[in-house]
Each structure stands twice: as C-alpha cells, then as structure tokens.
C-alpha cells in the first residue's frame, strides 16, 4: 500500500493522507475515512520514509539510571503520557547506574535521529557538560538542577531540612544519617545539606562516623543501619536519604529488638508505595515524580515547537507525610 492508494480508497487527496500521518490538520470526517482504510488494509507507514520526507523521527530518547525504581517508573509514566498525547514515541535507555553507558546512549541517540532527549542526570561531570552543550538536539535534564540545560528538579534541600526538623521534634540525643554519594547532587549532596542545616538550627552536632554513605537498595540500607548501630548503639533517630534506605534500615532496627518510634525515630524521602505497607508506616516527604516527568516532556516539546531553548529551570515542591515512624 502507498499513500496514493490509501487516498484513492478513502476518497481524499494524497495531501490529506500525508497530513494525517504526520499529525497535521485534517477534518474529522476525513480522519475517519482515512483511518477506516488504514484499519481495513493494515497499512503501516514507513518510519524511514517519514524521516527522509519531514526530517523528523517523532521519537524522543529517554535515558534513565535504572528501570526498576518506583520513582523513575513514575517519571517515565509522566513523560510517556505527554508524548503519547502529542503523537511522539519514546526510546528508553537503561544505564544501570553506569556513567559510561550514559555517554554510549547519548552517542547512540545522535545516530538514531531522535528529535530530543530527556536525561535523568544522576551525576554531572565535566564530560557531560562538554558533550551536552554542543548536542545536536535539545536536551532536558530531569531530577537534577543544571546551569547549562533546561531542567526539572525537586526541592531536595528543603524537603530534607523539613523532614529532619520533624524527626528532631521529639528531642533525640543521638542522630544518625544514612545517605548516598555526594556525586549525586540531588539525593546525595542536596539532601545531606538539608539534613545538616536542620541539625544546625536545632543546635545538634553529629559525628562524622555516624554519617554513613551507601548505595540505593534495601540491602544497602540494612547494612548501613547495622554499621551505624554497631558504632553508636545509643542512636535514637535516623535520617535516610531515600525511602528504600529507610525501609532497609527499619528491618535491621526491628531485628535487633528496638521499637520504632519508641526507641528509634526514622524518616525517608520520596513517599514510595512501600511506605504505606511497612509497619510502622514511614514518615517521609512526598515528591511529585509523575508531574516532574510530564513537566520535562512539556518543556522539551516547547523547545522543539519554538526552536528556542531558554535553559529554563523548574523546581517542584513537596509535601511532608507524617506517619507512624516518628
């Protein structure tokens, strides 16, 4: 089947079929006539031909650090919703937390002729800046603040500060910290800074060896909690940079016979679904992940439509969810 044959069977012009296939304006009556013929014939337009004809692939590259994360899944859902509504498709690349794979996928997307890229920037290094500042298509950074890319990010500093202040309301004497590498600006650096600011305002000090840096899994949270309580068994409050770390830490704390929150208060950040299932339910900060993904997709589409990238920065808010762990 060709466009000419589709047009003949539908009783419309070739131009109408072309506009319909490329998401241009076509009257509702003609849309129905063209779609009926497509449904009956099983016609599938050639993507390669569309790219050659229009110079547009109608595809957006999305680079994520790991696909098996609830928060990332929610952000991808937000992206997908906006792209689907606008007739674009998504090429999803999972780096498995490998910086080298990030660069490999960025190179690959240049060859794949995507129209733009949404980049879940966990760690920003000089090599990222060198590559992305001269990238051939627009790039929007998601979940990290950037001074050289348009970006959508959470207010990680303030969320950590306020959830820590809530943790400190019961006047604990020995506070512990479980976080991640500061190379991750949002989760590692900003949340650590927010925690320390709340401690400072409460006129509390924390020993450096009571601040544990670990990975992102439940097992990492459990192991870090074991290390913390072996170093400081008197610990009576724990800040965790993510809900996953907090839930892993809770497993260990309960396993050594301590009660939450009577003996140890604990908080996380993210408001994952698991926070409502564990017992006691985890006090956390709700971040608007799906909205963040949708905002990033909308931002990218605006850049593509206007041809202008203003390096816009959008910082989203948060909501403190006080539950049973404090």
Secondary structure, 3 states (H helix, E strand, C coil): CCHHHHHHHHCCCHHHHHHHHCCCCCCHHHHHHHHHHHHHHCCCCCHHHHHHHHCCCCEEEEEECCCCCHHHHHHHHHHHHHHHHCCCEEEEEECCCCHHHHHHHHHHHHHCCCCEEEEECCCCCHHHHHHHCCCCCEEEEECCCCCCCEEEEECHHHHHHHHHHHHHHHCCCCEEEEEECCCCHHHHHHHHHHHHHHHHHCCCCCCHHHEEEECCCHHHHHHHHHHHHHHCCCCCEEEECCHHHHHHHHHHHHHCCCCCCCCCEEECCECCHHHHCCCCCCEEEEECHHHHHHHHHHHHHHHHHHCCCCCCEEEECEEEECCCCC
